[in-house]
Amino acid sequence: MGRIHPPREISEFAAVLGRADKKAFLVGGAVRDYLLGRTVSDFDVATDARPEEVARLYPRVVPTGIKHGTVTVLWKGHKIEVTTFRTEADYSDGRHPDRVAYAATIEEDLGRRDFTMNAMAFDLREELLVDPEGGRADLGRHLIRAVGDPLERFAEDGLRPLRALRFASQLGFEIEEGTLGAIGPTLGRFRLVSAERVRDELLKILLAPGGAFQGPSRGLRLMEKTGMLAIVLPELAACRDVEQKGMHVFDVLDHLYASVDAAPPETALRLAALLHDVGKPESKVEQDGGEISFHRHEEISARMAAAILTRLKLPNALIDEVIHLVRHHMFAYEEGWSDAAVRRFLARVGEDKVEALFALRLADGFGITGLPVDPRSLDPLRRRIEAVLAESHAFGLRDLAVGGAELASIGVPKGPVMGRLLAELLETVLDDPSLNERARLLEIAARLKGKYGIEDH
């Protein structure tokens, strides 16, 4: 078990409270992470000083949560969240307490917290651990256990059950039987939690470290087991028991779990790995002979991914990136591809997205058998791309030697017709990059005007 040794600046911060005869305890995740030997950068402090007293003691104080007894002190490069000892009651919105009362002791304050591993405090003046709920012992057992009655804790704050699953995924811990069993009966409270808060916890699960079958999939499987997955991602839950043929050894849902574990820990890639086959239940067709097909499932998956990520209120740029990867994950390179075919591939997927798409392919491949895919299998296409890039950089409309202004100068009207003509010029250049010169393209465009019903004047 690690030592609790906060930076000098935090001890100096506590000394200011001490000189005013006030207590200062390091609380929450910092204490837990110090004991786990992890790096700590965020510091929360609990004190018997009231917010107005804290504001008088320090020169730079921000009233970030004043009605709940919390202020943020800007101190020597740190943002320290300082909260007066408190108790809480009545969570009508399933997330925030309706009533907050100041408590007399740190033990009362710790009794309101979610899990024993988060209900420890470190006296910054006496350098002593306060652990009324047995959190240190639970850390040693790698166990997540609710403080007190888990039904009460989860009924107070609907996000707590998902936090338990997130900690299990991030830390590789087990959830105590009673705590895990309390999730199902309190799902009604969980449904009240905002999409933004659920999204934040889900992303932390997806970015959890760990190897195959023990990273993000740990939290996702617990979500499925407790009924949360059907609430948050019903489209994903529908992938259970959707069988696949050929080399696949998993059903669609286990395939997606394995793919997420194998994907690099980047948000867009992990989301794409999770959702790249979510359209398979909808696209599944079983032939008379027992053959199964999922024709154009990538298009259906991209559409469903857009709806899911929008519902979770993710940024539009991230949504677009994930959709793009999902839509193009079924590329199938063959040695017989011409250079023009390679250029068209680059035009479709984007030069800057190739490596992400390759990473998704490797994760997808792992999800087929549960065995790593040799990354060298992508080297032939990678070499072809490098060769094509060395010769030409015209892979999108912006790379053409002419644009809308030049086409307008020869009588092409702005609008859909101009867009279609530019697209045809791009196809021409993808076939033969040497044609990407202003004069040549204008000559070709002039010949194509009649095809698009554009008359010379």
Secondary structure, 3 states (H helix, E strand, C coil): CCCCCCCHHHHHHHHHHHHCCCCCEEECHHHHHHHCCCCCCCCEEEECCCHHHHHHHCCCEEEEEHHHCEEEEEECCEEEEEEECEEEECCCCCCCCCEEEECCCHHHHHCCCCEHHHCCEEECCCCEEECCCCHHHHHHCCEECECCCHHHHHHHCCCHHHHHHHHHHHHCCEECHHHHHCCHHHHHHHCCCCHHHHHHHHHHHHCCCCCCCCCHHHHHHHHHHHCHHHHHCHHHHCCCCCCCCCCCCCCHHHHHHHHHHHCCCCHHHHHHHHHCCCCHHHHCEECCCCCEECCCHHHHHHHHHHHHHHHCCCCHHHHHHHHHHHHCCCCCCCCCCCHHHHHHHHHHHCHHHHHHHHHHHHHHHHHHHCCCCCHHHHHHHHHHHHHHHHHCCCCCHHHCCCCHHHHHHCCCCCCHHHHHHHHHHHHHHHHCHHHCCHHHHHHHHHHHCHHHCCCCC
